[in-house]
Amino acid sequence: MHFETHQGTAVTMLSYGVLSALSFEGATKRNKPKLEIGSLVYCRVSNSYRDAESELSCLSLTYKKGWMTGQAVFGELEGGHMIETSIGYARSLLLPENVVVNCLGRHLAYEIAVGCNGRIWIKSDSVAKTILIANAIRNAEYDELICADPC
């Protein structure tokens, strides 16, 4: 049997992983996502090996929406803009009480996908707003006043 696979970046730029076309919720041999080279995919590392490429997956352990519905937790991230931050800062953005994400959300509508590898994908209804949000998130990493003072 031959299964189509997609190459993807795992934890860092120096560590690559393999993402099978069937590792998407609801994917079958006939009905699977068609990713282009360079596609940005929000996924998780399902298995990591010392001397081989890591296995990546877009299957959620708790949320079972199919990739075709557009409501899946993991999958291709279309449009938007990706920025890189430190791993510690990215993980702090995942906390429910994060001031930066909450404050921006009160004033602007946007989507965000935060990876534990420090990569953050942001998308809003306009390029200008997306850049504004990306700059605010990037600048707040080094500004202690923003992180300490709620809006």
DOZARO-905428 format. One line per 4 residues: number of its first residue (from 1); for each residue x, z, y of N, C-alpha, C. Coordinates in steps of 0.001 Angstrom, whole numbers. Atoms other than C-alpha are relative to their C-alpha. Example, Ala and Ser with C-alpha at 12.3 -4.5 7.8 and 13.67 -1.06 7.14 Angstrom:
<recs>
1 = 890:0:-1190:12300:7800:-4500:900:0:1200 ~ -820:-60:-1190:13670:7140:-1060:-770:730:1090 .
</recs>
This chain:
<recs>
1 = 829:0:-1185:0:0:0:870:0:1243 ~ -731:58:-1264:1180:-811:3472:-896:562:1091 ~ 722:-574:-1121:59:1319:6409:751:-314:1271 ~ -600:286:-1293:673:282:9967:390:1319:657 .
5 = -438:-1205:-694:2677:2846:11903:389:-357:1423 ~ -410:151:-1394:3423:3323:15559:1123:976:260 ~ -1096:-889:-374:6649:4747:16910:-393:716:1271 ~ 309:-754:-1211:6295:7478:19494:1084:1013:276 .
9 = -967:-1021:-354:8372:10017:21322:-553:1350:-395 ~ 449:-1339:414:8159:13501:19864:330:993:1094 ~ -222:-1113:-913:9496:16610:21557:865:-372:1191 ~ -861:398:-1111:12264:15094:23668:296:-1490:-118 .
13 = -350:1415:48:13557:11645:24492:1018:-285:-1099 ~ -997:208:1035:16267:12165:21873:-566:155:-1402 ~ 626:-236:1283:13834:12957:19079:-1234:-878:-132 ~ 1110:919:171:11491:10242:17819:-880:430:-1155 .
17 = 928:-329:1056:8465:10503:15599:-793:-1229:-413 ~ 805:1088:529:6185:8298:13527:-1468:394:101 ~ 1434:-222:-142:2491:8020:14337:-716:-1086:-794 ~ 727:955:831:410:6363:11629:-1273:-430:712 .
21 = 1238:496:-587:-2503:4199:12720:-1206:717:-586 ~ 1101:-722:625:-4659:6255:10357:-6:1478:369 ~ -18:-1403:-414:-3733:9573:12007:-864:253:1221 ~ 965:-197:-1067:-6587:9231:14476:-1328:398:-634 .
25 = 1277:-479:529:-9908:11024:13942:-960:-1174:-173 ~ 969:1057:282:-12316:8582:12267:609:-1370:-237 ~ -636:1300:208:-9751:5780:11819:-36:-378:-1475 ~ -40:539:1359:-9941:3576:8720:954:-1187:2 .
29 = -896:1160:59:-7882:632:7481:-532:-1154:842 ~ 599:1077:-778:-10332:-1741:9175:-222:374:1457 ~ 355:-458:-1339:-11136:341:12224:1024:1024:481 ~ -1070:-878:-472:-8006:1774:13813:415:-432:1402 .
33 = -426:362:-1360:-6590:1890:17340:1142:-1010:-15 ~ -1063:992:-132:-4398:-978:18421:846:380:1205 ~ -889:-452:-1068:-1551:515:20426:1088:-1029:240 ~ -1082:903:-391:893:-1657:22311:1296:794:116 .
37 = -1290:-647:-218:4606:-897:22587:10:549:1421 ~ -26:-647:-1307:5034:1543:25460:-1263:758:336 ~ 1233:-758:-250:1543:3062:25136:313:1488:65 ~ -150:-1441:-134:1301:6677:26210:-1079:652:-850 .
41 = 932:-612:942:-292:8785:23465:137:1513:64 ~ 36:-1468:44:-1340:12442:23606:-215:359:-1467 ~ 65:-317:1421:-617:13728:20112:692:1330:-253 ~ -675:-1239:368:726:16716:18244:1003:-305:-1103 .
45 = -992:139:1069:3718:17119:15945:-574:708:-1214 ~ 589:-612:1194:2262:17677:12477:1064:501:-970 ~ -1124:-432:835:5559:17909:10569:1293:-366:695 ~ -1293:249:-625:9097:18192:11835:1097:179:-1046 .
49 = -1077:-27:973:12195:17460:9795:1336:6:721 ~ -1324:-91:-606:15821:18201:10515:710:-1353:27 ~ -777:1231:107:17282:14883:9336:-844:-1260:-19 ~ 867:1177:-2:14306:12524:9665:-938:67:1205 .
53 = 936:41:-1116:11744:11431:12216:-1180:928:-257 ~ 1146:-894:110:8929:13873:12891:-1274:-807:-223 ~ 1304:628:183:5375:13061:11855:-908:450:1132 ~ 917:-282:-1095:2910:12827:14743:-1421:-254:-472 .
57 = 1395:155:403:-860:13081:14490:-912:112:1214 ~ 1041:-103:-1019:-3901:12538:16691:-1255:631:-594 ~ 1110:-719:622:-6101:14624:14390:-38:1413:545 ~ 164:-1359:-508:-7444:17790:15961:-415:907:-1151 .
61 = 344:-940:1057:-7659:20825:13718:-1363:650:239 ~ 1251:-684:-312:-10781:22116:15507:-1086:-911:573 ~ 953:851:-712:-12449:19306:17486:-98:-1325:-726 ~ 128:1147:888:-13827:16461:15346:-729:-1194:613 .
65 = 564:1213:-586:-14806:13669:17749:906:-1171:-341 ~ -768:1180:378:-13720:10167:16708:719:-634:1173 ~ -789:629:-1049:-11130:8196:18658:-792:-1091:704 ~ 770:1095:-595:-13675:5409:19287:-950:486:1089 .
69 = 975:-518:-961:-16027:7674:21280:618:264:1368 ~ -668:-336:-1256:-13431:8389:23960:-68:1487:307 ~ 139:-1436:-207:-14153:12108:23536:974:807:-842 ~ -964:-698:846:-11317:12938:21152:1014:751:865 .
73 = -1015:-781:-714:-8770:15557:22201:1285:-808:110 ~ -1241:766:42:-5836:13374:21168:-307:-1498:1 ~ 167:1450:4:-5347:9634:21618:802:-637:1112 ~ -715:746:-1025:-4088:6956:23955:-463:433:1388 .
77 = 287:-341:-1389:-3888:7884:27626:108:-1276:820 ~ 31:1271:-722:-4929:4858:29651:-48:238:1496 ~ -56:-154:-1454:-4174:4446:33328:739:1271:370 ~ -612:-1253:-417:-3048:7456:35293:1493:-103:244 .
81 = -1421:-99:-346:487:8606:35975:619:1160:-771 ~ -681:-1056:733:2984:10651:33961:1172:531:817 ~ -1137:-645:-648:5399:13156:35457:680:905:-1025 ~ -730:-915:872:8045:15352:33848:323:1277:767 .
85 = -325:-1299:-565:8499:19060:34509:765:790:-1052 ~ -650:-845:994:10274:21911:32796:-1025:411:-1060 ~ 884:-384:1099:8847:23021:29457:-749:1285:343 ~ 641:-1258:-363:8129:26530:30748:-1118:-183:1008 .
89 = 1037:251:-1003:6206:25245:33756:-1192:-726:-612 ~ 1087:727:657:4199:22815:31621:-862:964:-813 ~ 770:-971:789:3196:25649:29305:-808:932:892 ~ 763:-869:-912:2146:27783:32290:-1233:-719:534 .
93 = 1164:759:-456:-203:24967:33376:-1138:40:-1022 ~ 1021:-73:1044:-2047:25394:30064:-800:1303:41 ~ 691:-1290:-69:-3052:28981:30910:-1286:-139:815 ~ 1271:115:-721:-6705:29359:32001:47:537:1424 .
97 = -76:-590:-1342:-5706:31441:35036:1027:-690:896 ~ -1000:690:-810:-3202:28881:36359:-575:-358:1364 ~ 479:167:-1372:-3621:28832:40150:38:-1460:433 ~ -176:1374:-461:-2357:25287:40715:-1102:-903:-553 .
101 = 1000:858:636:-4655:23550:38219:-1401:371:475 ~ 1327:-449:-435:-7665:25657:39209:-286:-348:1452 ~ 181:296:-1420:-7150:25183:42944:-208:-1505:217 ~ 173:1451:-113:-6729:21422:42619:-1368:-426:-529 .
105 = 1288:331:597:-9831:21295:40405:-1188:362:881 ~ 1080:-363:-923:-11940:23001:43070:-206:-1051:1086 ~ 66:941:-1117:-11162:20261:45576:26:-1473:-413 ~ -139:1392:441:-10462:17098:43549:-428:-130:-1460 .
109 = 354:282:1396:-11881:15567:40375:1152:-787:-625 ~ -1099:681:676:-9126:14579:37950:51:389:-1465 ~ -268:-303:1401:-8085:14471:34308:1477:340:-115 ~ -1403:-377:202:-4900:16111:33082:226:238:-1492 .
113 = -436:-285:1366:-3102:16179:29739:1405:576:114 ~ -1279:-694:-129:-258:18690:29554:633:114:-1376 ~ -731:-87:1259:2289:18338:26770:955:1177:16 ~ -939:-1119:110:4363:21236:25533:1447:-468:93 .
117 = -1343:549:-175:7363:18920:25982:348:-189:1471 ~ -277:113:-1426:7098:19060:29781:-558:-1241:656 ~ 586:1209:-564:5316:15748:30233:-1466:251:339 ~ 1356:-230:-480:2093:15758:32237:-581:-1339:439 .
121 = 717:1221:-364:-394:12880:32520:-1161:375:899 ~ 1033:-285:-990:-2740:12807:35513:-729:-1295:330 ~ 801:1165:-369:-5611:10449:36304:-1164:453:866 ~ 1151:-279:-858:-8168:10456:39119:-645:-1332:366 .
125 = 733:1225:-320:-10532:7930:40697:743:-951:934 ~ -794:911:-830:-7849:6485:43007:1491:290:-185 ~ -1450:-144:121:-4111:5925:42961:514:1033:1001 ~ -455:-939:-1031:-3680:7885:46205:-262:1447:-422 .
129 = 309:-1365:446:-5422:10970:44775:874:392:-1188 ~ -855:-289:1148:-3448:10697:41543:1403:383:448 ~ -1333:-303:-529:-163:10662:43475:-3:1343:726 ~ 125:-1282:-695:-1347:13566:45648:0:1162:-1001 .
133 = 83:-1045:1023:-2196:15641:42559:1342:153:-711 ~ -1297:-44:676:1071:14717:40821:1041:693:876 ~ -952:-645:-914:3083:15724:43897:-287:1490:157 ~ 356:-1418:-128:1173:19001:44254:453:777:-1235 .
137 = -410:-680:1242:1805:19900:40603:1515:91:-80 ~ -1469:17:55:5462:18884:40802:608:972:1014 ~ -542:-877:-1044:6091:20771:44087:-302:1471:-266 ~ 366:-1394:271:4299:23924:42918:931:651:-1015 .
141 = -938:-557:981:6878:24342:40159:1076:833:685 ~ -1109:-661:-687:9451:25443:42729:-446:832:1199 ~ 511:-727:-1151:7196:27044:45366:-719:1261:-483 ~ 551:-1267:486:6563:30706:44509:-1245:418:773 .
145 = 1168:-373:-791:4016:31103:47342:-1262:-666:-535 ~ 1164:724:539:1701:28467:45870:-438:649:-1302 ~ 335:-571:1298:1863:30027:42435:-555:1405:105 ~ 439:-1386:-127:1166:33540:43744:-1289:126:795 .
149 = 1132:-126:-896:-1574:32818:46307:-1135:-943:-420 ~ 1107:878:363:-4965:31537:45083:-601:-671:1245 ~ 540:740:-1144:-6677:28951:47291:-1367:483:408 .
</recs>
